[in-house]
Amino acid sequence: MKLTVIGGGGVRSMFLSKSIAQKAASLGIDTLVFMDSNEKKLQIYGNMAKVVAQKLNPALRFSLTTDAVEAIRDADYVITTIRVGEDDMRVKDERIALSLGVLGQETTGAAGLSFAMRSVDALAQYCELVKQYAKPGCKVFNFTNPAGVVSQTLRDMGYDFTYGICDAPSGMLRTFEKLYGAPEGSARGEVYGLNHLSYFSSITINGKEVLQELIENDRAYQETDLRYFEKSLLRERNAILNEYLYYFYYREQAVANILAAPQTRGEQIAAINKKMTAELEAIDVEKDFDKALAIFEHWYGERENNYMAAESGVRRQTKWTFDLFAPDDGGYAGVALNFMKIAQSGGKDSMILCVPNNGAIDGLLDSDVVEITCDIVNGEAIPHRFGKVDEQNLELIRRVKIYERLSSEAIRTKSRTKAIEALTLHPLVASYSLATKLVDAYLAHNKAYTEGWQ
């Protein structure tokens, strides 16, 4: 079986490689291709991923390429994790919004629309190559942000073989396992909502319901990503919140913190990645892998400990290391691999994916892509039926979903008017005048990618 990663020159490529290499034999993956249009980054981060794969699974045929057709040809599965315009474009995306006092975060904030303007056309081209060159039935797992808008738009374009994946829900479940000292995979969650805007209505560990315990557990607010919320909020919502809901429930606090910080998140990542890449470029990462890994651990540790620090004022303090031989905890590759595992088993199991609603949540369209707990049956994802959910939670979900629908229409029809309508309804913008300024600024910023918009 062949698995292809589009965006294999990304900084997180080693994580993907580790996940896949550790599970390749059990899943029947014998060929792994990392493709990237940025040859320099592919030679650095792709080659580090190659070393990881060779150390963990020498039998795995691993190759690097800048040729998309070669990468996709005869693939059984494809993972897309691309950043069109790279870090510098993200920095400007976020600063444009902040200059107007609007949250610029690239998935939940206004900057997400700008990122999607660049991402969707590139992803659609890869999807066309999948239709032409991959094996029949090939599925594409998209991790490219903003996953909500991107997943909705790709489905609206007819690419029904695409699934949005995110490691935020599964990552939160792993932190709860660690909190309870429970084994990996013992925590399960019933999740409904949208990507980066989802609610856990149930969490079980080893089959025992623990949601209310977690809401009241003071340690959870110190040791897990509940650190971003107040206990009173979770009590009122009667749910565990996706960490990105911080931006909605603490909007003015997030914007104030970012404006007061010396750097935005995008600026932090851009600076870290530039320094790390420069150091790694100066050595042979294959021949001197231990030195390369030490450089990577230093800089990536800085990145991890500053996660959401500017926005929330809370900095992680854990020393970060990349343990090549430790059991893999999944990440977003783990989401895709879990799908493959269940599909190959011939049985049924559940996992969290971005898929069409199809009646799962009352008040949304069947075609609305939602982030939800699904049963995987015969290789298809069937969302759990939640029916009528909390009215306040649904109101926020609906507002953002309408923004995503309009964003999809704007990108597909290249419509400035629809883009303005989308941001006008976005709860973190909620202003026609601001939306107009943002869209015009983003069209100018993305002029190399937005030919034909009017």
C-alpha positions, 0 to 999 in steps of 0.5 A: 500500500502506498501513502503519500504526504503532500507538504513533506518538507514541513517542519513537522515531517518527522512526526508524520514519518515516525507515526507512519513508520511505527505502524506501517507493517501492521497497516500494510504500508510498504511505500511512503512518499513525501512530496513538497514544492519547496526543494530546500525544505524537502532536503532538510525536513524531508531527509530528517523524516527519511532517516527516522523512517529508515531507523524505525522501519528499514523495509519501508520504501521511502522517497522524496520528490518535488513531482506531484504526479510521481508522488500521487501515482498509484497512491492508496491514501494521501495526506495534505499539509501545505502552507501556500505562501509559507510563514511570511504570508501568515505573518501578514495575514494576522497583522492585517487583521490586528491592525483593525483590532480584529483577531488574526489567528489563522484558523479561527480568526479573520486571517483564516479566510486569507489563508484559504484564498491561497490554499484551496486552489492548490489543494483542488489541483492535487485533488484533480491529480488524485482523481487522475493518477491515484488508485480508485477509492483513494482517500485524501486526509486534509490537515491544511488550515483553516481546516473548517473552510478548506474541508467545506470548500473541497466538499462543495467542489465535489471532492467527496473523497476528502476528509478534514483531520485535526489532532486537537480533539485527540490531543486533548483526550491524551492529556486526560489519559495522562492526568488519570494515569490511564493507557493510551487509547483508553479515553473516548469522546463524543464531540460535535461542532466545527473544526477548532470550535467543538464541544465534548458532550461526553468523555469516558476513560476505560468506559467510565464517564468522567466529563463532570469530574474533569470540569471540577478537577483543579489539576485539569486546569493546570496540567491540560489545555483546560488551562485556557478556561475558567471552571465556571464557563465549562459548568455553564456550557456543560461541556469540555471545550476545544482549546481554540474556543478560547478565542471566542469566549475570551475574544477581547482578552486574546486580542489585547494579549496579542497586541501587547506581546512583542510577537504574534504567534505567526511571527514567533513561528516564522522567526523560529523556523528561519533560525532552525532552518538556517542551522540545519542547512549548514549541516548534512542532516542525514550524516549528522542526524544526532546534531540535526535532531539536537538543533530541532529539539531546541527550536521546536521546544521553543515553539511548543512552549510558546503555544497560545502564550501570546494570546492567553498569557499562559506559557508551557514549561515542559522540556520538549524532546523528540524520542525516536523510539518511544511509542508514538502518540499519534498527532494528526498522522495518527488520525489518518492512520486510525482511519486506515486501521479501522477500515482495514479491520472490517469491523466498526470503531469510532474516531473524530473527523470533519465530515458532512453533517448528514442530519447528525446535528439539528439546525445544520444543513446535511452538506455542512462539514462538521467536526464530529465523532464518527463510526468508521464502517466499511471505509466510510465515516458515519457521524454520530447522531447528536440531534438537538444540542445546547442552544447557546453552543449551537448558536455559535456553531451556526454563526461560524458555519454560515461564515464557512459556507459563504467563504466557500462560495466566495472562494469557488466563485471568486467573489469579493461580495461573498467574502465580505458577507462571510466576514461580516457574519463571523462573530470575531469580526461582526462588522460590515465596514471591518469586513470590507476593509479586511477583504480588500486588504487580503485581496491585495495581499494575495494578488499573486493567488487571487486572479479573477476575483471581482 
